[in-house]
Amino acid sequence: MEQTKPLLQVEGLKEYFTVGKNKVVKAVDDLSFSILPGETLGLVGESGCGKSTTGRTVLKLYEPTGGKIFFEGKDITHLGARQMLPYRKEMQMIFQDPYASLNSRMTVEDIISEALVIHHLGSAKERSETVAELLNKVGLKREHASRYPHEFSGGQRQRIGIARALAVQPKFIVCDEPISALDVSIQAQVVNMLEDLQHEMGLTYLFIAHDLSMVKHISSRIGVMYLGQMMELAKADELYARPLHPYTQALLSAIPVPDPSHKKSRIVLEGEVPSPLDPPSGCPFRTRCRFCKEVCAQSTPKLREVEPGHWAACHLMDD
């Protein structure tokens, strides 16, 4: 039986930013992964590890410094703005901040229908009807279309942002920490809604977050990033049951346990995340790793398949 081809495939992706005259920040450094149609790949890691930059780069909101991006088998890495236009319809984004990502001077109808206008989809009447349907789909009402963003709560604004992303019926959506700015009581509602929409519309997600417990709930597979590199990649259940990389083990140990009688040992990471302006030699995690060896400073471990479907970048796996 032929295996399903990836909807999105990223090979050796690099995104470097020049700071000042000679300094270079390697925000994303040689990252490779793929996402199958209908799948959710969760991308986790501490703040500043390059998760959001990865999401924006695969959508070509940033021009990649190196590597390749394939969408439905087509190399889109070096496509210009005009050539990218058909792909913009297929690839959308839900932004982290529901307060900053919506234009305060536009009505909800104008915000959601903007992409429909750009892609010349439907008449004015048809677009209005599409907006009403989308609002209903995300748990809002038709009459909300004439209102402005400031009239809504944070959770409602994020629902508007989700409706905007769905307007052109995309196949792939980057969810860039879509719940981190929301009240805890609202977070589960939004995640459940995203899951329902995925099943209903056949969507594929790259779900970026730092809350590992919420990522497990929505993701098929999870990738763990640190200083622009992928440390571990596996099926969600496998990663939680048997994390291989010391960094993943530390992150998982920090998740609060609902039952206080069920105690688990907390792995406390020493020191701060190194500056991406001056990363350590060899393994980027070695300065905070309790298992660090001499080889860790000498060479960068490659992400390799340690077990079927379970990838890790760690010299401990070489023993």
C-alpha positions as CSV (number, residue, x, y, z in Angstrom):
1,M,0.0,0.0,0.0
2,E,1.4,3.4,-1.0
3,Q,2.1,5.7,1.8
4,T,0.4,9.1,1.8
5,K,2.6,11.9,0.5
6,P,3.3,14.8,2.9
7,L,1.3,18.0,2.4
8,L,4.2,20.0,3.7
9,Q,7.8,19.0,3.6
10,V,10.7,21.0,5.0
11,E,14.3,20.1,4.4
12,G,17.3,21.7,6.1
13,L,15.4,24.9,6.7
14,K,17.5,27.9,7.8
15,E,16.3,31.4,8.9
16,Y,19.2,33.7,9.9
17,F,18.8,37.4,10.8
18,T,21.6,39.9,10.7
19,V,21.9,42.0,13.9
20,G,24.1,45.1,13.8
21,K,27.1,44.8,11.5
22,N,28.5,41.3,11.9
23,K,26.2,39.4,14.2
24,V,24.0,36.7,12.9
25,V,21.1,35.1,14.8
26,K,20.4,31.6,13.7
27,A,16.7,31.5,14.6
28,V,16.1,28.3,12.6
29,D,19.1,26.2,11.8
30,D,18.9,23.1,9.6
31,L,15.3,22.0,10.5
32,S,13.7,19.1,8.7
33,F,10.2,17.7,9.1
34,S,7.0,16.8,7.2
35,I,3.3,16.9,7.8
36,L,0.8,14.5,6.3
37,P,-2.6,15.6,5.1
38,G,-5.1,15.8,8.0
39,E,-2.3,15.6,10.6
40,T,-1.4,18.0,13.4
41,L,2.3,18.4,14.1
42,G,2.8,20.1,17.4
43,L,5.9,22.2,17.8
44,V,7.1,22.9,21.3
45,G,10.0,24.5,23.2
46,E,10.9,27.4,25.4
47,S,10.4,31.0,24.3
48,G,13.0,32.1,21.8
49,C,13.7,28.6,20.4
50,G,12.5,29.5,16.9
51,K,9.0,28.0,16.8
52,S,7.2,31.0,15.6
53,T,9.9,31.9,13.1
54,T,9.6,28.3,11.7
55,G,5.9,28.8,11.2
56,R,6.3,32.1,9.5
57,T,9.1,30.8,7.3
58,V,7.2,27.8,6.0
59,L,4.4,30.2,5.0
60,K,7.0,32.4,3.2
61,L,6.2,35.4,5.4
62,Y,10.0,35.3,5.9
63,E,12.3,34.5,3.0
64,P,14.2,31.4,4.1
65,T,18.0,31.7,4.3
66,G,18.5,28.1,3.3
67,G,16.9,24.8,2.8
68,K,13.8,23.8,0.9
69,I,10.0,24.0,1.5
70,F,7.7,21.7,-0.5
71,F,3.9,22.1,-0.6
72,E,2.0,19.2,-2.2
73,G,5.3,18.2,-3.7
74,K,6.0,21.6,-5.3
75,D,9.1,23.5,-4.3
76,I,7.9,26.9,-3.2
77,T,11.2,28.0,-1.6
78,H,12.1,30.7,-4.1
79,L,8.7,31.6,-5.5
80,G,8.1,35.4,-5.7
81,A,5.0,37.2,-4.4
82,R,3.0,36.8,-7.6
83,Q,3.9,33.1,-7.9
84,M,3.0,32.5,-4.3
85,L,-0.5,34.0,-4.6
86,P,-2.2,30.6,-5.4
87,Y,-0.4,29.0,-2.4
88,R,-1.5,31.8,-0.1
89,K,-5.0,30.6,-0.5
90,E,-4.0,27.1,0.5
91,M,-1.8,28.1,3.5
92,Q,-3.1,30.4,6.3
93,M,-2.1,31.4,9.8
94,I,-3.8,32.0,13.1
95,F,-1.8,34.5,15.1
96,Q,-0.9,34.4,18.7
97,D,-2.2,37.8,19.9
98,P,-5.9,38.3,19.1
99,Y,-5.6,41.9,20.2
100,A,-2.8,42.9,17.8
101,S,-3.7,40.7,14.8
102,L,-7.1,42.3,14.0
103,N,-7.3,45.7,12.4
104,S,-9.2,47.9,14.9
105,R,-10.5,50.1,12.1
106,M,-12.2,47.3,10.2
107,T,-15.5,45.6,10.9
108,V,-15.5,41.9,11.5
109,E,-17.0,41.3,8.1
110,D,-14.2,43.3,6.4
111,I,-11.6,41.4,8.4
112,I,-12.9,38.0,7.5
113,S,-13.8,38.8,3.8
114,E,-10.5,40.5,3.1
115,A,-8.8,37.4,1.7
116,L,-12.0,36.6,-0.4
117,V,-11.6,40.0,-2.0
118,I,-7.9,39.5,-2.7
119,H,-8.5,36.2,-4.3
120,H,-11.6,37.4,-6.2
121,L,-13.9,34.8,-4.6
122,G,-17.6,35.4,-4.9
123,S,-19.8,38.5,-5.3
124,A,-20.3,41.0,-2.4
125,K,-23.5,39.2,-1.4
126,E,-21.9,35.8,-1.5
127,R,-19.0,37.0,0.6
128,S,-21.4,38.4,3.2
129,E,-23.1,35.0,3.3
130,T,-19.7,33.3,3.6
131,V,-18.8,35.5,6.6
132,A,-22.1,34.7,8.3
133,E,-21.5,31.0,7.8
134,L,-17.9,31.3,9.2
135,L,-19.1,33.2,12.2
136,N,-21.6,30.5,13.0
137,K,-18.9,27.9,12.5
138,V,-16.6,29.5,15.1
139,G,-19.4,30.0,17.6
140,L,-20.3,33.6,16.9
141,K,-23.5,35.2,15.4
142,R,-24.3,36.8,12.1
143,E,-25.0,40.2,13.8
144,H,-21.4,40.3,15.0
145,A,-20.3,40.9,11.4
146,S,-21.0,44.7,11.7
147,R,-19.1,45.2,14.9
148,Y,-15.4,46.2,15.5
149,P,-12.7,44.1,17.3
150,H,-12.7,46.2,20.5
151,E,-16.3,45.1,21.2
152,F,-15.2,41.5,21.7
153,S,-13.4,39.5,24.4
154,G,-10.0,37.9,23.8
155,G,-11.6,34.5,23.2
156,Q,-14.1,36.0,20.7
157,R,-11.3,37.9,18.9
158,Q,-9.4,34.7,18.5
159,R,-12.5,33.0,17.0
160,I,-12.7,35.9,14.5
161,G,-9.0,35.3,13.7
162,I,-9.8,31.6,13.1
163,A,-12.8,32.5,10.9
164,R,-10.5,34.8,8.8
165,A,-8.0,31.9,8.4
166,L,-10.8,29.6,7.2
167,A,-12.4,32.1,4.8
168,V,-10.5,30.9,1.6
169,Q,-10.9,27.2,2.5
170,P,-7.2,26.5,3.1
171,K,-5.6,23.0,3.3
172,F,-2.9,24.0,5.8
173,I,-3.0,26.3,8.8
174,V,-0.1,27.4,11.1
175,C,-1.5,27.9,14.5
176,D,1.0,30.2,16.2
177,E,0.4,29.8,19.9
178,P,-3.3,30.5,19.3
179,I,-4.3,30.0,23.0
180,S,-1.4,31.4,24.9
181,A,-2.9,34.9,25.2
182,L,-6.3,33.5,26.3
183,D,-7.8,32.8,29.8
184,V,-7.3,29.2,30.9
185,S,-11.1,28.6,30.9
186,I,-11.2,29.6,27.2
187,Q,-8.2,27.7,26.0
188,A,-9.8,24.2,26.0
189,Q,-12.8,25.6,24.1
190,V,-10.6,27.0,21.3
191,V,-8.5,23.8,21.1
192,N,-11.7,21.6,20.9
193,M,-13.1,23.9,18.2
194,L,-9.9,23.7,16.2
195,E,-10.1,19.9,16.4
196,D,-13.8,19.9,15.3
197,L,-13.0,22.2,12.4
198,Q,-10.1,19.9,11.4
199,H,-12.3,16.9,11.1
200,E,-15.1,18.8,9.4
201,M,-12.9,20.6,6.8
202,G,-10.0,18.1,6.4
203,L,-7.5,20.6,7.7
204,T,-3.8,20.1,8.4
205,Y,-2.1,22.0,11.3
206,L,1.3,23.1,12.4
207,F,0.4,23.8,16.1
208,I,3.0,25.9,17.8
209,A,2.9,26.1,21.6
210,H,4.8,26.0,24.8
211,D,2.1,24.2,26.9
212,L,3.0,20.6,26.5
213,S,-0.1,19.2,28.1
214,M,-2.4,21.1,25.6
215,V,-0.2,20.1,22.6
216,K,-0.6,16.4,23.5
217,H,-4.3,16.8,23.3
218,I,-4.4,18.1,19.7
219,S,-1.3,16.7,18.1
220,S,-0.7,13.5,16.1
221,R,3.1,14.0,16.4
222,I,5.2,16.4,18.4
223,G,8.6,18.1,17.6
224,V,10.7,19.6,20.4
225,M,12.9,22.6,19.4
226,Y,15.8,24.2,21.2
227,L,17.9,27.1,19.9
228,G,16.5,26.7,16.3
229,Q,17.1,23.0,16.1
230,M,14.9,19.9,16.4
231,M,15.8,17.9,19.4
232,E,13.2,15.1,19.2
233,L,10.3,14.1,17.0
234,A,7.8,11.4,17.6
235,K,4.1,10.4,17.9
236,A,2.5,12.3,20.7
237,D,1.7,9.3,22.9
238,E,5.2,7.9,22.3
239,L,6.9,11.1,23.2
240,Y,5.0,11.5,26.5
241,A,5.4,7.8,27.4
242,R,9.1,7.5,26.5
243,P,11.0,10.8,25.9
244,L,14.5,10.1,24.7
245,H,16.2,13.5,24.7
246,P,17.2,15.0,28.1
247,Y,15.6,18.3,27.1
248,T,12.2,16.7,26.4
249,Q,12.5,14.8,29.7
250,A,13.0,18.0,31.6
251,L,10.1,19.8,29.8
252,L,7.7,16.9,30.5
253,S,8.8,16.7,34.2
254,A,7.6,20.3,34.6
255,I,4.0,19.6,33.6
256,P,1.8,19.8,36.7
257,V,0.1,16.6,37.9
258,P,-3.7,16.9,38.6
259,D,-3.4,14.2,41.4
260,P,-1.1,15.4,44.2
261,S,-0.7,11.8,45.5
262,H,0.9,10.9,42.2
263,K,4.4,12.4,42.6
264,K,7.0,12.6,39.9
265,S,10.6,13.8,40.1
266,R,11.1,17.2,38.6
267,I,14.2,17.8,36.4
268,V,15.4,21.3,37.0
269,L,17.3,22.8,34.1
270,E,20.4,24.7,35.3
271,G,21.3,28.1,33.8
272,E,19.6,30.2,31.1
273,V,19.0,29.4,27.4
274,P,22.2,30.5,25.6
275,S,22.0,33.6,23.4
276,P,21.2,32.7,19.8
277,L,23.9,35.4,19.0
278,D,26.5,33.2,20.6
279,P,25.3,29.6,20.7
280,P,27.5,26.9,22.2
281,S,29.6,24.6,20.0
282,G,28.4,21.1,19.3
283,C,25.0,20.2,20.8
284,P,23.1,23.4,21.5
285,F,21.6,21.9,24.7
286,R,25.0,20.8,26.2
287,T,25.4,23.8,28.6
288,R,22.3,22.7,30.5
289,C,22.4,19.0,30.1
290,R,23.1,16.7,33.1
291,F,24.5,14.0,30.8
292,C,26.9,16.2,28.9
293,K,30.0,14.4,27.6
294,E,33.2,15.6,25.8
295,V,31.8,14.7,22.4
296,C,28.8,17.0,23.0
297,A,31.1,20.1,22.7
298,Q,32.9,18.7,19.7
299,S,30.1,17.9,17.2
300,T,26.5,18.6,16.7
301,P,24.3,15.5,16.9
302,K,22.2,14.7,13.9
303,L,18.5,14.1,14.1
304,R,18.2,10.4,13.4
305,E,15.6,7.7,13.7
306,V,16.5,5.9,17.0
307,E,13.3,3.8,16.9
308,P,10.6,3.4,14.2
309,G,9.0,6.8,13.9
310,H,10.9,8.2,16.9
311,W,13.7,10.7,16.1
312,A,16.2,12.3,18.4
313,A,19.4,14.5,18.1
314,C,21.6,13.3,21.0
315,H,25.0,11.7,21.4
316,L,23.6,9.6,24.2
317,M,21.7,7.6,21.5
318,D,25.0,6.7,19.9
319,D,26.1,4.6,23.0
